[in-house]
C-alpha cells in the first residue's frame, strides 16, 4: 500500500477506535508502524506465536530467536507483528 494511503487508512481506523471505544487488531510486517501504535505486540514466526507482551518490552528486549529482525523495516524477516489493545 502506498505510504500516504496507509497513513490515511490508519488514521481513520484510529479515529474510529477512539470514537467507538474499540480495540484494534492489526497484523503487519511493518515493525516501524508497530513501534508507533502498539500497546501490546505478539510476534509470529512460520505461523507460530513466538513471543508476546507490552510492545516497548518486546521491541527493546526481544525473547524470540531473531532479535535483529525487530528493527524498523524488517522486510527480509519472516515475522509478523500483531497489535492489540490500543486504547487512546
N, CA and C atoms as an extended XYZ file, in Angstrom:
264
Properties=species:S:1:pos:R:3:atomname:S:1:resname:S:1:resid:I:1 pbc="F F F"
N         0.850       -1.172        0.000 N   UNK     1
C         0.000        0.000        0.000 CA  UNK     1
C         0.895        1.234        0.000 C   UNK     1
N         0.549        2.192       -0.791 N   UNK     2
C         1.247        3.475       -0.862 CA  UNK     2
C         1.282        4.110        0.538 C   UNK     2
N         2.421        4.678        0.968 N   UNK     3
C         2.527        5.228        2.332 CA  UNK     3
C         1.479        6.291        2.668 C   UNK     3
N         1.114        7.133        1.707 N   UNK     4
C         0.106        8.156        2.011 CA  UNK     4
C        -1.269        7.521        2.209 C   UNK     4
N        -1.587        6.496        1.422 N   UNK     5
C        -2.863        5.786        1.596 CA  UNK     5
C        -2.850        5.026        2.917 C   UNK     5
N        -1.719        4.381        3.229 N   UNK     6
C        -1.597        3.660        4.500 CA  UNK     6
C        -1.840        4.610        5.673 C   UNK     6
N        -1.251        5.788        5.620 N   UNK     7
C        -1.417        6.762        6.701 CA  UNK     7
C        -2.878        7.184        6.845 C   UNK     7
N        -3.563        7.395        5.736 N   UNK     8
C        -4.976        7.794        5.783 CA  UNK     8
C        -5.855        6.685        6.356 C   UNK     8
N        -5.610        5.456        5.921 N   UNK     9
C        -6.399        4.323        6.417 CA  UNK     9
C        -6.162        4.130        7.915 C   UNK     9
N        -4.903        4.186        8.329 N   UNK    10
C        -4.583        4.019        9.745 CA  UNK    10
C        -5.191        5.138       10.585 C   UNK    10
N        -5.127        6.363       10.080 N   UNK    11
C        -5.725        7.489       10.800 CA  UNK    11
C        -7.231        7.268       10.984 C   UNK    11
N        -7.886        6.826        9.929 N   UNK    12
C        -9.319        6.551       10.012 CA  UNK    12
C        -9.615        5.448       11.026 C   UNK    12
N        -8.834        4.363       10.996 N   UNK    13
C        -9.036        3.269       11.957 CA  UNK    13
C        -8.841        3.742       13.393 C   UNK    13
N        -7.801        4.548       13.628 N   UNK    14
C        -7.551        5.038       14.981 CA  UNK    14
C        -8.637        6.006       15.442 C   UNK    14
N        -9.153        6.821       14.517 N   UNK    15
C       -10.260        7.723       14.866 CA  UNK    15
C       -11.503        6.920       15.233 C   UNK    15
N       -11.812        5.897       14.453 N   UNK    16
C       -12.969        5.041       14.764 CA  UNK    16
C       -12.771        4.324       16.095 C   UNK    16
N       -11.555        3.917       16.342 N   UNK    17
C       -11.253        3.234       17.601 CA  UNK    17
C       -11.556        4.139       18.791 C   UNK    17
N       -11.109        5.375       18.716 N   UNK    18
C       -11.351        6.339       19.795 CA  UNK    18
C       -12.842        6.643       19.913 C   UNK    18
N       -13.455        6.940       18.774 N   UNK    19
C       -14.862        7.321       18.731 CA  UNK    19
C       -15.777        6.224       19.285 C   UNK    19
N       -15.487        4.980       18.945 N   UNK    20
C       -16.352        3.862       19.333 CA  UNK    20
C       -15.837        3.079       20.541 C   UNK    20
N       -14.640        3.421       21.040 N   UNK    21
C       -14.073        2.704       22.178 CA  UNK    21
C       -13.691        1.273       21.849 C   UNK    21
N       -13.142        1.072       20.667 N   UNK    22
C       -12.828       -0.269       20.182 CA  UNK    22
C       -11.381       -0.660       20.453 C   UNK    22
N       -11.128       -1.949       20.369 N   UNK    23
C        -9.770       -2.474       20.361 CA  UNK    23
C        -9.412       -2.733       18.902 C   UNK    23
N        -8.218       -2.377       18.529 N   UNK    24
C        -7.759       -2.564       17.155 CA  UNK    24
C        -6.770       -3.715       17.115 C   UNK    24
N        -7.016       -4.650       16.225 N   UNK    25
C        -6.087       -5.750       15.995 CA  UNK    25
C        -5.547       -5.564       14.584 C   UNK    25
N        -4.250       -5.374       14.482 N   UNK    26
C        -3.611       -5.109       13.197 CA  UNK    26
C        -2.499       -6.118       12.986 C   UNK    26
N        -2.511       -6.774       11.854 N   UNK    27
C        -1.459       -7.725       11.516 CA  UNK    27
C        -0.568       -7.057       10.488 C   UNK    27
N         0.732       -7.008       10.761 N   UNK    28
C         1.649       -6.294        9.879 CA  UNK    28
C         3.054       -6.879        9.954 C   UNK    28
N         3.820       -6.661        8.906 N   UNK    29
C         5.250       -6.968        8.914 CA  UNK    29
C         6.042       -5.693        9.178 C   UNK    29
N         5.363       -4.567        9.266 N   UNK    30
C         5.997       -3.261        9.435 CA  UNK    30
C         6.186       -2.971       10.929 C   UNK    30
N         7.350       -3.336       11.455 N   UNK    31
C         7.587       -3.138       12.884 CA  UNK    31
C         7.803       -1.668       13.233 C   UNK    31
N         8.148       -0.831       12.254 N   UNK    32
C         8.191        0.608       12.495 CA  UNK    32
C         6.800        1.124       12.841 C   UNK    32
N         5.819        0.663       12.108 N   UNK    33
C         4.424        1.013       12.393 CA  UNK    33
C         4.007        0.440       13.742 C   UNK    33
N         4.377       -0.807       13.990 N   UNK    34
C         4.044       -1.435       15.267 CA  UNK    34
C         4.621       -0.634       16.424 C   UNK    34
N         5.842       -0.192       16.280 N   UNK    35
C         6.514        0.590       17.322 CA  UNK    35
C         5.732        1.869       17.637 C   UNK    35
N         5.125        2.470       16.614 N   UNK    36
C         4.407        3.732       16.784 CA  UNK    36
C         3.039        3.587       17.428 C   UNK    36
N         2.319        2.494       17.149 N   UNK    37
C         0.923        2.464       17.591 CA  UNK    37
C         0.549        1.362       18.566 C   UNK    37
N         1.419        0.400       18.786 N   UNK    38
C         1.010       -0.761       19.588 CA  UNK    38
C         1.159       -0.543       21.083 C   UNK    38
N         0.199       -1.045       21.825 N   UNK    39
C         0.328       -1.172       23.269 CA  UNK    39
C         0.898       -2.549       23.589 C   UNK    39
N         0.361       -3.556       22.904 N   UNK    40
C         0.817       -4.939       23.086 CA  UNK    40
C         1.189       -5.485       21.721 C   UNK    40
N         2.119       -6.419       21.736 N   UNK    41
C         2.644       -6.955       20.490 CA  UNK    41
C         2.835       -8.456       20.625 C   UNK    41
N         2.446       -9.178       19.604 N   UNK    42
C         2.712      -10.618       19.537 CA  UNK    42
C         3.501      -10.854       18.260 C   UNK    42
N         4.527      -11.666       18.344 N   UNK    43
C         5.392      -11.930       17.201 CA  UNK    43
C         5.193      -13.367       16.760 C   UNK    43
N         5.027      -13.537       15.456 N   UNK    44
C         4.849      -14.865       14.888 CA  UNK    44
C         6.011      -15.176       13.960 C   UNK    44
N         6.405      -16.429       13.946 N   UNK    45
C         7.425      -16.905       13.024 CA  UNK    45
C         6.931      -18.232       12.461 C   UNK    45
N         6.896      -18.347       11.147 N   UNK    46
C         6.424      -19.563       10.484 CA  UNK    46
C         5.038      -19.978       10.971 C   UNK    46
N         4.172      -18.990       11.202 N   UNK    47
C         2.804      -19.269       11.599 CA  UNK    47
C         2.600      -19.613       13.061 C   UNK    47
N         3.651      -19.512       13.858 N   UNK    48
C         3.546      -19.822       15.291 CA  UNK    48
C         3.880      -18.605       16.131 C   UNK    48
N         3.144      -18.459       17.208 N   UNK    49
C         3.411      -17.379       18.147 CA  UNK    49
C         4.710      -17.675       18.883 C   UNK    49
N         5.689      -16.753       18.801 N   UNK    50
C         6.972      -16.984       19.462 CA  UNK    50
C         7.207      -16.028       20.622 C   UNK    50
N         6.394      -14.970       20.697 N   UNK    51
C         6.579      -14.011       21.783 CA  UNK    51
C         5.398      -13.058       21.837 C   UNK    51
N         5.069      -12.587       23.038 N   UNK    52
C         4.047      -11.553       23.183 CA  UNK    52
C         4.288      -10.799       24.479 C   UNK    52
N         3.776       -9.584       24.516 N   UNK    53
C         3.908       -8.770       25.715 CA  UNK    53
C         3.753       -7.303       25.381 C   UNK    53
N         4.050       -6.430       26.344 N   UNK    54
C         3.993       -4.995       26.079 CA  UNK    54
C         4.920       -4.651       24.902 C   UNK    54
N         4.443       -3.828       23.983 N   UNK    55
C         5.197       -3.530       22.765 CA  UNK    55
C         6.594       -2.995       23.053 C   UNK    55
N         6.707       -2.071       23.983 N   UNK    56
C         8.021       -1.484       24.280 CA  UNK    56
C         9.015       -2.558       24.723 C   UNK    56
N         8.570       -3.512       25.545 N   UNK    57
C         9.459       -4.566       26.008 CA  UNK    57
C         9.812       -5.535       24.893 C   UNK    57
N         8.828       -5.949       24.112 N   UNK    58
C         9.084       -6.901       23.028 CA  UNK    58
C        10.060       -6.313       22.017 C   UNK    58
N         9.911       -5.044       21.699 N   UNK    59
C        10.778       -4.424       20.701 CA  UNK    59
C        12.159       -4.071       21.247 C   UNK    59
N        12.256       -3.767       22.527 N   UNK    60
C        13.568       -3.377       23.071 CA  UNK    60
C        14.362       -4.557       23.629 C   UNK    60
N        13.665       -5.576       24.138 N   UNK    61
C        14.341       -6.744       24.717 CA  UNK    61
C        13.656       -8.019       24.234 C   UNK    61
N        13.765       -8.327       22.946 N   UNK    62
C        13.062       -9.492       22.403 CA  UNK    62
C        13.569      -10.806       22.976 C   UNK    62
N        12.652      -11.725       23.176 N   UNK    63
C        12.997      -13.063       23.658 CA  UNK    63
C        13.139      -14.047       22.503 C   UNK    63
N        12.500      -13.742       21.378 N   UNK    64
C        12.491      -14.654       20.228 CA  UNK    64
C        13.871      -14.771       19.609 C   UNK    64
N        14.025      -15.764       18.762 N   UNK    65
C        15.332      -16.138       18.221 CA  UNK    65
C        15.874      -15.226       17.136 C   UNK    65
N        15.135      -14.208       16.723 N   UNK    66
C        15.573      -13.365       15.624 CA  UNK    66
C        15.609      -11.895       16.029 C   UNK    66
N        16.375      -11.504       17.052 N   UNK    67
C        16.334      -10.133       17.545 CA  UNK    67
C        16.737       -9.099       16.517 C   UNK    67
N        17.580       -9.419       15.556 N   UNK    68
C        17.974       -8.463       14.528 CA  UNK    68
C        16.819       -8.040       13.649 C   UNK    68
N        15.768       -8.820       13.623 N   UNK    69
C        14.610       -8.517       12.795 CA  UNK    69
C        13.627       -7.575       13.476 C   UNK    69
N        13.882       -7.186       14.679 N   UNK    70
C        12.960       -6.319       15.409 CA  UNK    70
C        13.250       -4.843       15.160 C   UNK    70
N        13.973       -4.549       14.132 N   UNK    71
C        14.272       -3.167       13.765 CA  UNK    71
C        13.205       -2.694       12.781 C   UNK    71
N        13.032       -1.350       12.649 N   UNK    72
C        12.089       -0.860       11.639 CA  UNK    72
C        12.456       -1.385       10.255 C   UNK    72
N        11.470       -1.557        9.401 N   UNK    73
C        11.626       -2.037        8.025 CA  UNK    73
C        12.277       -3.411        7.946 C   UNK    73
N        11.692       -4.409        8.617 N   UNK    74
C        12.287       -5.750        8.611 CA  UNK    74
C        11.809       -6.594        7.431 C   UNK    74
N        11.877       -6.052        6.232 N   UNK    75
C        11.256       -6.717        5.083 CA  UNK    75
C        11.796       -8.115        4.823 C   UNK    75
N        13.020       -8.407        5.206 N   UNK    76
C        13.589       -9.730        4.945 CA  UNK    76
C        13.312      -10.719        6.077 C   UNK    76
N        12.651      -10.305        7.122 N   UNK    77
C        12.440      -11.157        8.290 CA  UNK    77
C        11.084      -11.861        8.207 C   UNK    77
N        11.049      -13.154        8.450 N   UNK    78
C         9.794      -13.900        8.357 CA  UNK    78
C         8.976      -13.814        9.634 C   UNK    78
N         8.669      -12.609       10.086 N   UNK    79
C         7.878      -12.440       11.292 CA  UNK    79
C         6.765      -11.435       11.015 C   UNK    79
N         5.745      -11.474       11.808 N   UNK    80
C         4.645      -10.511       11.694 CA  UNK    80
C         4.309      -10.023       13.085 C   UNK    80
N         3.945       -8.794       13.189 N   UNK    81
C         3.538       -8.225       14.465 CA  UNK    81
C         2.012       -8.181       14.513 C   UNK    81
N         1.465       -8.519       15.650 N   UNK    82
C         0.032       -8.443       15.839 CA  UNK    82
C        -0.204       -7.446       16.961 C   UNK    82
N        -0.905       -6.382       16.651 N   UNK    83
C        -1.096       -5.305       17.597 CA  UNK    83
C        -2.503       -5.357       18.162 C   UNK    83
N        -2.632       -5.160       19.454 N   UNK    84
C        -3.961       -5.205       20.042 CA  UNK    84
C        -4.027       -4.309       21.260 C   UNK    84
N        -5.219       -4.089       21.749 N   UNK    85
C        -5.478       -3.367       22.983 CA  UNK    85
C        -5.059       -1.905       22.952 C   UNK    85
N        -5.042       -1.305       21.801 N   UNK    86
C        -4.669        0.110       21.716 CA  UNK    86
C        -5.886        0.948       22.064 C   UNK    86
N        -5.843        1.544       23.210 N   UNK    87
C        -6.940        2.425       23.633 CA  UNK    87
C        -6.345        3.803       23.876 C   UNK    87
N        -6.819        4.788       23.163 N   UNK    88
C        -6.278        6.156       23.278 CA  UNK    88
C        -7.219        6.984       24.114 C   UNK    88
